[in-house]
Amino acid sequence: MADTLSTLAYLVASVLFILALRGLSHPETSRQGNLFGMIGMAIAIAATLLKPGMSAGGIVLVIAGLAIGGAIGTVVAQRIQMTALPQLVAAFHSLVGMAAVFVAAAAFYAPESFGIGVPGNIKAASLIEMSLGLAIGAITFSGSVIAFLKLAGRMSGAPIIFNGQHKLNAALGVLLLVLIIAFVATGSPLLFWLIAILSFALGFLLIIPIGGADMPVVVSMLNSYSGWAAAGIGFTIGNLLLIVTGALVGASGAILSYIMCKGMNRSIINVLLGGFGSDSGAAAAGGGAADRAPVKAGSPEDAAYIMKNAQKIIVVPGYGMAVAQAQQVVREMADLLKKEGAEVSYAIHPVAGRMPGHMNVLLAEANVPYDEVHELEEINPEFAEADVAYVIGANDVTNPAAKTDKSSAIYGMPILDVERAKTVFFVKRGMASGYAGVENELFFRPNTMMLFGDAKKVTQEIVQALQR
């Protein structure tokens, strides 16, 4: 009876997780999606604690772990800045990966606790599942640590490339497969830890060659890896809910990675193998700047005057808006312009910011109406009709070099066609290139006016000028 109730509880939790993913697919339902996910997790935890065979000591340990982890999570959630969400997500992925490694180790050294055999005589199927969960978990951990360091600025965001890199990765991949086969055949503790060490190294090597422009895809890819690691361990320990949840996260992350790769004109195979991102764009970007016409710098008052007489304005937010925490004042500016009779909309590139949906989260925080926020394919045709494109902190996703410069690191990536607007206001602190290290041709276009300064301060000055 207790087993039946536990299974039913897991089924309800699984349905809630599916509803959570469905809700998270759109900003209007994202809060509801989060709520479904939290309720599902609460049911799953309760069902696990009430399963037959759970000792009082085990229940105490689980509750203690929940209390410690919950306290840490609460503090982090209260203190985290919106700009730090990408690296926080990467850090969380690393914890999921390491958890998979720990559970694999527990199952290997205490198999009788999971009903998969005894030490030295574990079922072959369990060894396969265990080794796969171990390998994917270790790759997820070390890869996520590198992603965290790059996103947090503690490590260069430029691709780290050396001769023979892909051959080395391929050789390590083959060696990992050989070790897994040998481990399944022998159950050797030495091979178990060799798989773990090799997987940690492989995760590191897969992520270091990936440049900043591709980092949002990396975050999505690591999310998928963490899900598959959890699913693999779920098979090992015979936990239905862990299998379902891991598969949901793995599949949804893989689908999102594919969508983003398509949006960036990248190969999904290269993403999975860590084979994209190069420093060619950065190298190519350095030349030719001296031959260009000087940029046209303007003031917030100039921008306010032109925008006050505009009929159609498209705001293009990017990571710089997140850094300056300018989303609230941007919405305030948009509200004033709408009172003047202008049509205001927001253009979101799939990889704007440093993780999928980064800009959507910021705009939602500022209570920007959802119907004013449009994705790349929907908004691009409208730039030709726009009087003003207000680019605040976006760079690589607006760079025309993606269409014309085959030597550029971002060549082939679909961009927002802001250069087609009658006037482009570009808010930046200076002339530095974007995260991909590629100089933006848009700075030098005759219809572009640079507004140098902090994004929040510049926008506040525009608001003040609009109110006069």
C-alpha positions, 0 to 999 in steps of 0.5 A: 500500500505504501509503495502504491501511494509513493508511486502515485505521489511520484506520478503527480509530481511528474505531471506537475514538473511537466506543467512547470516546463509548459508554464516556463515557456512563456513570461505570462505563465512563468510564475505559475510554472515555478509554482507547479515546480515547487509543489511537485518537488515538495510532493516528491520529497515528502513521498521519498521520506515516507517510503518504506525502508526509510530509517529515522536516522536517514530521515533526519539526515535528509531533513538536515540536508534540506535545511542547510541547502534551503538556507543557503539557497534563500540567502543566495536568492536574496543577495543575487543581482540580476546581472549574476544570474547566468553564472549562478545558473552555471554554478547550480548546474555544477552542483547537479553534476557533482551530486550525480558523481556522489550518488554514483559513488554511493551506489558503487560502494553500497549497492545493497542499499539500492538493491543492485547487488553487493560490493564486487558483484553489481548487476551489469545493467546497473554498472552501465547506468552508474558509469554513464551517470558518473561520466555525464555528471563529472563532465557537467561539473567541470564544464559548468565550473569553467562556464561560471568562471567565464561568465563571472569574469574570473576567466577570459571569455575568449576561446582558449585553443591549442593545436590538436585540441579536437583530436585530443578531445576525440581521443579522450572520448574514445578512451572514456568509452573503453574505460566504461566497457572495462568497468562494466566487465570488471566492476573495478574501483580503479576504473570507476575513479579513472572514469571520474577523473577523465570525465572531469578533464573532458568537461574542462576541455570541452568548454574552454574553446567556447567563446563569449558569444556562444556562452548562452548556448553553453548554459543551455547545453550544460542544463541538458547534461545535468538532466541526463546525468540525473536520469542515468543515476535515477536508473541506477538507484531505481528512482522513477521520479529522478528518471522522469525529471532528469529526462524532462530537463535533459530533453528540454535543455537539448531542444532549447540548445538546438533552437539557439544553435539554429538561431545562431547558425551553429552546428548542434554537433559542434556544440555537443563536442565543444568544437565551436568558438574561435579567436579569428573574429577577435583577430580580424576585428583589430584591423581597419578601425583607423580607416573608418569615418569617426563615430558621431557622438550625441547627447541625451538631449539630442536623443530626447528631441529626436525620439519625441518626434518619432512615431515608431521606436524599437528598444534593443536591450542587451547585457549592458542594460543588465549591468547598469540595472537600467530596465526600470528607467527604460520602461519609464522612458517608454511610458513617456514616449507612448504618452507622446503618441509613439509606438514602442516595442522591444526586440529580443535576440535569442542570445542577448545577455548571457543566458537564454531568456535573460532580457525577458526576465529583466523586462518582466522585472520592470513590468514591461507589457509582454505584448510589447516584447518581440523575438528576432524573427517577429521584430526584424521586418519592423526595423525598416519602418522604425524611426528610432532604434534605441540599443542599450547595452547590446553589441554582438547581436546587432553587429552587421559583420555577422552578415558580411565578414566571413573571418568574424567569430560571429559570421552567420549568426542572425542579428537584429537588423537595427541598422535599417532604422532611420536613426540608431542610438547606441548607448555604451560606455566606450568603443570597446567590442562586445563579448565576442571580441568583434568590433561593431560596424554599426558604430560607424554607420551614418545613421548611428549616434553614440550616446557614451556613458552609463546606460542607466544614467544616459536613459535617466537624462533622456527621461528628464529631457522628455519631461521638460 
